Amino acid sequence: MDFVWLLFSFKGRLNRARYLVVELALLALWGVTWLKPLFLVSSPQALSWIAAIPMMWIDMATTAKRLHDRNRSGWWALAVVVINRLSYLYYGAFFGLSFGVDIPIAGEMLLVMLAIALSLLQTWIVIELFFLPGTDGPNRFGPDPTRTARAAAATSRPEPQGLPDFLRRSGSAPHSAR
């Protein structure tokens, strides 16, 4: 496996399993990076921001490749990142405003409608990236990542020995009975 391609390239396709592994690793790294200052007194906050830049690049690159597997443009990865960042900002503001700040009912309804819209968008993103299979066979972004390993294994299978000719598989169509 070429880890440089997997983590940093925006070209090609990535199946669900590898995408899930990368995303879980990024989530664990994010947890360690951002929660470490809570437990250590002398941990510089700038180090967390420096670590966030390559993590965002890796997230965008793998998301673009996963979208390629779904036969979608990699530019949708930018929309995914924007929706996720808006959600973080929104939920932070929503929980901050809902405790102790008096806002009119129209403002509260707008916040609730925005929460529903963001939740629906994020639900669709999760379904699209983690649950729906990629395009079957090659598409405009490259070969099917799930079939390349299986196709190589199928072609390297040795021919069975000791079978009569009519039981052996051949590349031609089966003969019709006369």
C-alpha positions in Angstrom: 0.0 0.0 0.0 1.3 3.4 -0.9 0.6 5.5 2.2 1.7 8.8 0.5 -1.0 8.3 -2.2 -3.5 7.2 0.4 -3.1 10.1 2.7 -2.0 13.0 0.5 -3.1 12.5 -3.1 -6.5 13.7 -4.5 -6.4 11.3 -7.5 -7.9 7.8 -7.7 -10.6 6.0 -5.8 -10.9 4.8 -2.2 -13.3 2.1 -1.0 -15.4 2.3 2.2 -13.2 0.1 4.4 -10.0 2.1 3.8 -11.8 5.4 4.2 -13.3 4.3 7.5 -9.9 3.2 8.8 -8.3 6.6 7.8 -11.2 8.5 9.3 -11.1 6.6 12.6 -7.3 7.1 12.8 -7.9 10.9 12.2 -10.6 10.9 14.9 -8.2 9.3 17.4 -5.4 11.6 16.5 -7.7 14.6 16.8 -8.8 13.4 20.3 -5.2 13.1 21.5 -4.2 16.4 19.9 -7.1 18.5 21.3 -7.7 16.7 24.6 -4.0 16.6 25.6 -3.9 20.3 26.7 -6.7 19.5 29.2 -4.4 17.1 31.1 -1.0 18.8 30.7 -0.4 22.2 32.0 2.6 23.1 29.8 1.2 22.0 26.4 1.3 24.8 23.8 -1.9 25.4 22.0 0.0 26.3 18.8 1.1 22.7 18.5 -2.5 21.6 18.2 -3.1 24.0 15.4 0.0 23.0 13.5 -1.1 19.3 13.7 -4.6 20.3 12.5 -3.3 21.5 9.1 -2.0 18.1 7.8 -5.0 16.3 9.4 -7.4 18.5 7.4 -5.4 17.9 4.2 -5.5 14.1 4.8 -9.3 14.3 5.5 -9.9 16.3 2.3 -7.7 14.0 0.2 -9.3 10.8 1.4 -12.8 12.3 1.2 -12.2 13.3 -2.4 -11.0 9.8 -3.3 -14.1 8.3 -1.6 -16.3 10.7 -3.6 -14.5 9.6 -6.7 -15.4 6.0 -5.8 -19.0 7.2 -5.7 -18.4 8.8 -9.2 -18.7 12.3 -7.8 -16.3 15.2 -8.2 -13.6 15.6 -5.6 -14.7 19.3 -5.2 -17.6 18.0 -3.1 -15.0 17.2 -0.4 -14.7 21.0 0.1 -18.5 21.2 0.7 -18.2 18.3 3.2 -15.5 20.1 5.1 -17.4 23.4 5.1 -20.6 21.8 6.3 -18.7 20.0 9.1 -17.0 23.2 10.2 -20.2 25.2 10.1 -21.8 22.5 12.3 -19.0 22.8 14.9 -19.4 26.6 14.9 -23.2 26.4 14.9 -23.6 23.9 17.7 -21.1 25.8 19.8 -23.1 29.0 19.3 -26.4 27.2 19.8 -25.5 25.8 23.1 -23.9 29.1 24.1 -27.0 31.0 23.2 -29.5 28.6 24.7 -28.1 29.0 28.2 -28.8 32.4 29.7 -29.2 34.5 26.6 -32.7 36.0 25.9 -33.4 35.9 22.2 -36.8 36.4 20.4 -38.8 33.3 19.4 -38.2 34.0 15.7 -34.4 33.8 16.4 -34.9 30.5 18.3 -37.0 29.0 15.5 -34.3 30.0 13.0 -31.7 28.3 15.1 -33.8 25.2 15.4 -34.4 25.1 11.6 -30.7 25.6 10.9 -29.9 22.7 13.4 -32.4 20.4 11.5 -30.9 21.4 8.1 -27.3 20.8 9.2 -28.3 17.5 10.9 -30.0 16.3 7.7 -26.9 17.3 5.6 -24.5 15.6 7.9 -26.7 12.5 7.9 -26.6 12.3 4.1 -22.9 12.9 4.1 -22.4 9.9 6.5 -24.7 7.7 4.4 -23.0 8.7 1.1 -19.4 8.2 2.4 -19.7 5.3 4.8 -22.6 3.2 3.7 -23.2 3.4 0.0 -21.0 1.3 -2.2 -18.8 2.8 -4.9 -19.4 2.6 -8.6 -19.2 -1.0 -9.8 -16.3 -1.3 -12.2 -14.1 1.4 -13.6 -15.4 5.0 -13.7 -13.9 8.3 -14.9 -11.6 8.5 -11.8 -10.0 5.1 -12.2 -10.5 1.3 -11.7 -12.7 -0.2 -9.1 -10.6 -0.4 -5.8 -12.6 -3.5 -4.7 -12.1 -5.5 -7.9 -8.4 -5.0 -8.6 -7.4 -7.4 -5.8 -10.1 -9.9 -6.6 -9.3 -9.8 -10.4 -5.6 -10.5 -9.8 -6.4 -13.4 -7.5 -8.9 -14.9 -10.0 -6.5 -14.8 -12.9 -3.6 -16.3 -11.0 -5.6 -19.4 -10.1 -3.9 -22.5 -11.4 -5.8 -24.8 -13.8 -7.0 -28.0 -12.1 -5.0 -31.1 -13.0 -6.4 -34.5 -13.9 -9.8 -33.3 -15.1 -11.2 -34.3 -18.5 -11.2 -31.5 -21.1 -15.0 -31.1 -21.0 -14.9 -30.2 -17.3 -12.2 -27.6 -17.5 -13.1 -24.0 -17.7 -12.2 -22.3 -20.9 -12.4 -18.7 -22.1 -14.9 -19.7 -24.9 -18.6 -20.2 -24.6 -19.9 -23.7 -23.6 -20.6 -26.1 -26.4 -24.2 -26.8 -27.2 -25.6 -30.3 -27.0 -26.2 -32.1 -30.3 
